[in-house]
Amino acid sequence: MRRTIAAAGSAVLILVCGAGCGGSETPATPEASTSARASTPSPAPPAPTKAEDAAALKKAMVGATDLGKPWVVAKNAPTTGGDSAEACPGHPDKVDQVTTVASLSRNLTEGKGVGVNIGTFWLSTLPTEDAGEVKTAYAASTKACRTFKDANKLYVVYSLEGPTSADGADEVLFSRAERLYTDKAHKKLAYARHTVVARTGRVVTYVSYASLTTKKDPTAKDFSRTSRLLEIQSAKVASTFSG
């Protein structure tokens, strides 16, 4: 909050005697008043600590009840294998180098058993609302890993596509389709993973939805389910951090 102290200016009226001192009185144009301004900035509130952000993220993270049936907490969700510090073999993941305050992740599955769809949620807080570093990191990692073979011997292809806005989020930072094929020619699509990253205040929300292909969407172009998960998560983030 700024406090401003202003000193009021004064106008001076000068009377001039006309010829023979019988003329009319003519007021001179007053000089423009000047204001002396002094500001004393109030001290900024202290930034939340890592522990405070971590506690808020835990409260903001979605659970199976937020998504409704048949979603459940994943106990042993499958992964793509490989080095978790790499975006793809031989390329460090630039996202891991982004400066954050606190972070939290969770996997949920759309039902129980083998072959069920997986939702991955990752929340992190930034020092400020500037998410430029996040955008740059995701773009760099995707550019370096357009196509590669993962630890499970599947052929991965990254494609920049998906929503550019989301309800409940201030901005969408990044969206990508990840298609995994069983053949080198990229003809036999095994499954796909849609990822959308958004910012709400200082909070970055990462949501990915991995699913098997369907007859309705054989090329995995439909981001609607991922977008819906993002909206639910963003709403909970906004509610938690609004205070």
Secondary structure, DSSP 4 states (H G I P E B T S, - for coil): ---EEEPPP---------GGG-S---PPPPPPP---EEE-PPPPPPPPPHHHHHHHHHHHS--HHHH-TTEEE-SS-----S-TTEEETTEE-GGGGS--SEEEEEEEEESSSTT--EEEEEEEE-SSS--HHHHHHHHHHHHHTSEEE-TTSPEEEEE--S-S--TT-SEEEEEEEEEEESSTTS-SEEEEEEEEEEEETTEEEEEEEEEE--SSSTT----HHHHHHHHHHHHHHHHHH--
